[in-house]
Amino acid sequence: MMHEIRDFFSRVGHFFARSDLDRVDAHDMEVIARDIGVAAADLYRLENDGAFNPSLLPQRMSQEGIDASVVQAEWPPVWKDLQRVCAFCESKHICKYDLEHAPDASGWHRYCGNEGTLKTLHTSA
């Protein structure tokens, strides 16, 4: 889902300035949101999130011994939820720093909204 969101905004982002989204009618907003798998109200938040980094989730999963491609293939709803939570996370900068500088540190458990799901997937693997 994160890749779809990034791809969507890279394709049409130049057509929509922030004020332009306000001019899109409610039906079209619903269609766009449904196409990328989010709620219409979340489109503004996703558009304005400059810290968006689709590589953090697969890196974190790999660190925990979880194969992201397996989760994506075998449990698509779980994969989409993991991506949604990651996309809206307010700790991306901390996560990125931890993955780059202290990958073995366990502090991510305190700030990661996906911690419970990743723990479940790790014990299931």
ZALUMMI-271888 format. One record per residue: residue number from 1; residue in one letter; y, z, x of N, C-alpha, C in turn. Coordinates in Angstrom, 1 decimal, padded with zeros to 4 digits. Layout:
BEGIN
  seq  type    n.c2    n.c3    n.c1   ca.c2   ca.c3   ca.c1    c.c2    c.c3    c.c1
  NUM     A       Y       Z       X       Y       Z       X       Y       Z       X
...
This chain:
BEGIN
  seq  type    n.c2    n.c3    n.c1   ca.c2   ca.c3   ca.c1    c.c2    c.c3    c.c1
    1     M  -001.2   000.0   000.8   000.0   000.0   000.0   001.2   000.0   000.9
    2     M   001.2   000.8   002.0   002.4   000.8   002.8   002.7  -000.6   003.4
    3     H   001.7  -001.3   003.7   001.9  -002.6   004.3   002.5  -003.6   003.2
    4     E   002.0  -003.4   002.0   002.5  -004.2   000.9   003.9  -003.9   000.6
    5     I   004.3  -002.6   000.7   005.7  -002.3   000.4   006.6  -002.9   001.5
    6     R   006.2  -002.7   002.8   006.9  -003.3   003.9   007.1  -004.8   003.7
    7     D   005.9  -005.4   003.4   006.0  -006.9   003.2   006.9  -007.3   002.1
    8     F   006.8  -006.6   001.0   007.6  -006.9  -000.1   009.1  -006.9   000.3
    9     F   009.6  -005.8   000.9   011.0  -005.7   001.2   011.4  -006.6   002.4
   10     S   010.4  -007.0   003.2   010.8  -008.0   004.3   011.0  -009.3   003.6
   11     R   010.2  -009.6   002.6   010.3  -010.9   001.9   011.5  -011.0   001.0
   12     V   011.8  -009.9   000.3   012.9  -010.0  -000.7   014.1  -009.1  -000.4
   13     G   014.0  -008.3   000.6   015.0  -007.4   000.9   016.4  -008.0   001.2
   14     H   016.4  -009.2   001.8   017.6  -009.9   002.0   018.2  -010.4   000.7
   15     F   017.5  -010.5  -000.4   018.0  -010.9  -001.7   018.7  -009.8  -002.4
   16     F   018.2  -008.5  -002.1   018.7  -007.4  -002.9   019.4  -006.4  -001.9
   17     A   020.7  -006.4  -002.1   021.5  -005.3  -001.4   021.2  -004.1  -002.3
   18     R   021.5  -002.9  -001.9   021.3  -001.7  -002.7   021.9  -001.8  -004.0
   19     S   023.1  -002.3  -004.1   023.7  -002.5  -005.4   023.0  -003.6  -006.3
   20     D   022.4  -004.5  -005.6   021.7  -005.6  -006.4   020.5  -005.0  -007.2
   21     L   019.8  -004.0  -006.7   018.7  -003.5  -007.4   019.2  -002.9  -008.8
   22     D   020.4  -002.4  -008.8   021.0  -001.9  -010.0   021.2  -003.0  -011.1
   23     R   021.2  -004.3  -010.6   021.4  -005.4  -011.6   020.1  -005.9  -012.1
   24     V   018.9  -005.5  -011.5   017.6  -006.0  -012.0   017.3  -005.2  -013.3
   25     D   016.9  -006.0  -014.3   016.7  -005.3  -015.6   015.4  -004.5  -015.5
   26     A   015.3  -003.5  -016.4   014.2  -002.6  -016.4   012.8  -003.2  -016.4
   27     H   012.6  -004.3  -017.2   011.3  -004.9  -017.2   011.0  -005.5  -015.9
   28     D   011.9  -006.2  -015.2   011.7  -006.8  -013.9   011.4  -005.7  -012.9
   29     M   012.1  -004.6  -013.0   011.8  -003.4  -012.0   010.4  -002.9  -012.2
   30     E   009.9  -002.9  -013.4   008.6  -002.4  -013.7   007.6  -003.4  -013.1
   31     V   007.8  -004.7  -013.3   006.9  -005.7  -012.7   006.9  -005.7  -011.2
   32     I   008.0  -005.6  -010.6   008.1  -005.4  -009.1   007.3  -004.2  -008.7
   33     A   007.6  -003.1  -009.3   006.9  -001.8  -008.9   005.4  -001.9  -009.1
   34     R   005.0  -002.5  -010.2   003.6  -002.6  -010.5   002.9  -003.5  -009.4
   35     D   003.6  -004.6  -009.0   003.1  -005.5  -008.0   002.8  -004.8  -006.7
   36     I   003.6  -003.8  -006.3   003.4  -003.2  -005.0   002.8  -001.8  -005.2
   37     G   002.5  -001.4  -006.4   001.7  -000.2  -006.6   002.5   001.1  -006.6
   38     V   003.8   001.1  -007.0   004.6   002.3  -007.1   005.3   002.4  -008.4
   39     A   005.9   003.5  -008.7   006.7   003.7  -009.9   008.0   003.0  -009.7
   40     A   008.6   002.5  -010.8   009.9   001.8  -010.7   010.9   002.6  -010.1
   41     A   010.9   003.9  -010.5   012.0   004.8  -009.9   011.9   005.0  -008.4
   42     D   010.7   004.7  -007.9   010.5   004.9  -006.4   011.0   003.7  -005.6
   43     L   011.3   002.6  -006.2   011.8   001.5  -005.5   013.0   001.8  -004.7
   44     Y   014.0   002.5  -005.2   015.2   002.8  -004.5   014.9   003.7  -003.3
   45     R   014.0   004.6  -003.5   013.7   005.5  -002.4   013.0   004.8  -001.3
   46     L   012.1   003.9  -001.6   011.4   003.2  -000.6   012.3   002.2   000.1
   47     E   013.2   001.6  -000.6   014.2   000.7   000.0   015.1   001.4   001.0
   48     N   015.4   002.6   000.7   016.4   003.3   001.5   015.7   004.1   002.7
   49     D   014.4   004.2   002.7   013.7   005.0   003.7   013.7   004.2   005.1
   50     G   014.6   004.5   005.9   014.7   003.9   007.2   013.6   004.4   008.2
   51     A   012.9   005.4   007.9   011.9   006.0   008.8   010.5   005.5   008.5
   52     F   010.4   004.5   007.6   009.1   003.9   007.2   008.4   003.4   008.4
   53     N   007.1   003.9   008.6   006.3   003.5   009.7   004.8   003.5   009.2
   54     P   004.3   002.3   008.9   003.0   002.2   008.4   001.9   002.5   009.4
   55     S   002.2   002.7   010.6   001.1   003.0   011.6   000.8   004.5   011.7
   56     L   001.6   005.4   011.2   001.4   006.8   011.4   000.1   007.2   010.7
   57     L  -000.1   006.8   009.5  -001.3   007.3   008.7  -002.6   006.8   009.4
   58     P  -002.8   005.6   009.8  -004.0   005.2   010.5  -004.2   006.0   011.9
   59     Q  -003.1   006.2   012.5  -003.1   007.0   013.8  -003.6   008.4   013.5
   60     R  -003.0   009.0   012.5  -003.4   010.4   012.2  -004.9   010.4   011.8
   61     M  -005.3   009.5   011.0  -006.7   009.4   010.5  -007.7   009.3   011.7
   62     S  -007.3   008.4   012.6  -008.1   008.1   013.8  -008.2   009.4   014.6
   63     Q  -007.1   010.1   014.8  -007.1   011.3   015.5  -008.1   012.3   014.9
   64     E  -008.2   012.3   013.6  -009.1   013.2   012.9  -010.5   012.7   012.8
   65     G  -010.8   011.5   013.4  -012.2   011.0   013.3  -012.5   010.3   012.0
   66     I  -011.4   009.8   011.3  -011.6   009.1   010.0  -011.2   007.6   010.2
   67     D  -012.1   006.8   009.8  -011.8   005.3   009.9  -011.1   004.9   008.7
   68     A  -009.8   004.5   008.9  -008.9   004.1   007.8  -009.5   002.9   007.1
   69     S  -010.1   002.0   007.8  -010.6   000.8   007.2  -011.8   001.1   006.2
   70     V  -012.6   002.1   006.6  -013.7   002.5   005.7  -013.1   003.2   004.4
   71     V  -012.1   004.0   004.5  -011.5   004.6   003.4  -010.9   003.5   002.5
   72     Q  -010.2   002.6   003.1  -009.5   001.5   002.4  -010.6   000.7   001.6
   73     A  -011.7   000.4   002.2  -012.7  -000.4   001.6  -013.6   000.3   000.6
   74     E  -013.9   001.6   000.9  -014.8   002.3   000.0  -014.1   003.1  -001.1
   75     W  -012.9   003.6  -000.8  -012.2   004.4  -001.8  -010.7   003.9  -001.9
   76     P  -010.5   002.7  -002.5  -009.2   002.2  -002.6  -008.2   003.1  -003.3
   77     P  -008.5   003.8  -004.3  -007.5   004.7  -004.9  -007.1   005.9  -004.0
   78     V  -008.1   006.4  -003.2  -007.7   007.4  -002.2  -006.8   006.8  -001.1
   79     W  -007.1   005.6  -000.7  -006.3   005.0   000.3  -004.9   004.8  -000.2
   80     K  -004.7   004.3  -001.4  -003.4   004.1  -001.9  -002.6   005.4  -002.1
   81     D  -003.3   006.4  -002.5  -002.7   007.7  -002.6  -002.2   008.3  -001.2
   82     L  -003.1   008.1  -000.2  -002.7   008.5   001.1  -001.5   007.8   001.6
   83     Q  -001.4   006.5   001.3  -000.3   005.7   001.7   001.0   006.1   001.0
   84     R   000.8   006.3  -000.3   002.0   006.8  -001.1   002.6   008.1  -000.6
   85     V   001.7   009.0  -000.4   002.2   010.3   000.1   002.9   010.2   001.5
   86     C   002.3   009.4   002.4   002.8   009.1   003.7   004.2   008.4   003.6
   87     A   004.3   007.4   002.7   005.5   006.7   002.5   006.7   007.5   002.1
   88     F   006.4   008.6   001.3   007.4   009.4   000.8   007.6   010.7   001.6
   89     C   006.9   010.8   002.7   006.9   012.0   003.5   008.3   012.2   004.2
   90     E   008.8   013.4   004.2   010.1   013.7   004.9   009.9   014.1   006.3
   91     S   008.7   014.2   006.8   008.4   014.6   008.2   007.9   013.5   009.1
   92     K   008.3   012.3   008.8   007.8   011.1   009.6   008.2   011.2   011.0
   93     H   009.4   011.7   011.3   009.9   011.8   012.7   009.1   012.8   013.4
   94     I   008.8   013.9   012.8   007.9   015.0   013.5   006.5   014.4   013.7
   95     C   006.0   013.8   012.7   004.7   013.2   012.8   004.6   012.2   013.9
   96     K   005.5   011.3   014.0   005.6   010.3   015.1   005.6   011.0   016.4
   97     Y   006.5   012.0   016.5   006.7   012.7   017.8   005.3   013.4   018.2
   98     D   004.7   014.1   017.2   003.5   014.8   017.5   002.4   013.8   018.0
   99     L   002.3   012.7   017.3   001.3   011.7   017.6   001.5   011.1   019.0
  100     E   002.7   010.9   019.4   003.1   010.3   020.7   003.0   011.4   021.8
  101     H   003.4   012.6   021.6   003.6   013.6   022.7   002.6   014.7   022.7
  102     A   002.0   015.0   021.5   001.1   016.1   021.4   000.0   015.8   020.4
  103     P  -000.8   014.7   020.7  -001.8   014.3   019.7  -002.9   015.3   019.4
  104     D  -003.1   016.3   020.3  -004.2   017.3   020.0  -003.6   018.5   019.4
  105     A  -002.3   018.6   019.2  -001.7   019.8   018.5  -002.1   019.8   017.1
  106     S  -002.3   021.0   016.6  -002.7   021.2   015.2  -001.5   021.5   014.2
  107     G  -000.3   021.4   014.7   000.9   021.7   013.9   001.1   020.8   012.7
  108     W   000.5   019.6   012.8   000.7   018.7   011.7   000.1   019.2   010.4
  109     H  -000.8   020.1   010.4  -001.4   020.7   009.2  -000.3   021.4   008.3
  110     R   000.8   021.9   009.0   001.8   022.6   008.3   002.7   021.7   007.5
  111     Y   002.9   020.4   008.0   003.9   019.6   007.3   003.3   018.3   006.6
  112     C   002.1   018.0   006.8   001.5   016.8   006.3   001.1   016.9   004.9
  113     G   001.6   016.1   004.0   001.2   016.2   002.6  -000.2   015.6   002.3
  114     N  -000.7   014.9   003.3  -002.1   014.4   003.2  -003.1   015.3   003.8
  115     E  -002.7   016.4   004.3  -003.6   017.3   005.0  -004.9   017.6   004.3
  116     G  -004.8   018.0   003.0  -005.9   018.4   002.2  -006.9   017.2   002.0
  117     T  -006.4   016.0   001.8  -007.2   014.8   001.6  -007.9   014.5   002.9
  118     L  -007.1   014.5   004.0  -007.7   014.2   005.3  -008.8   015.2   005.7
  119     K  -008.6   016.4   005.4  -009.6   017.5   005.7  -010.9   017.2   004.9
  120     T  -010.7   016.8   003.6  -011.9   016.5   002.8  -012.6   015.2   003.3
  121     L  -011.8   014.2   003.7  -012.4   013.0   004.3  -013.1   013.3   005.6
  122     H  -012.5   014.2   006.4  -013.1   014.5   007.7  -014.5   015.2   007.5
  123     T  -014.5   016.1   006.5  -015.8   016.8   006.3  -016.8   016.0   005.6
  124     S  -016.4   014.9   005.0  -017.3   013.9   004.3  -017.9   012.9   005.3
  125     A  -017.2   012.7   006.4  -017.5   011.7   007.3  -018.8   012.0   008.1
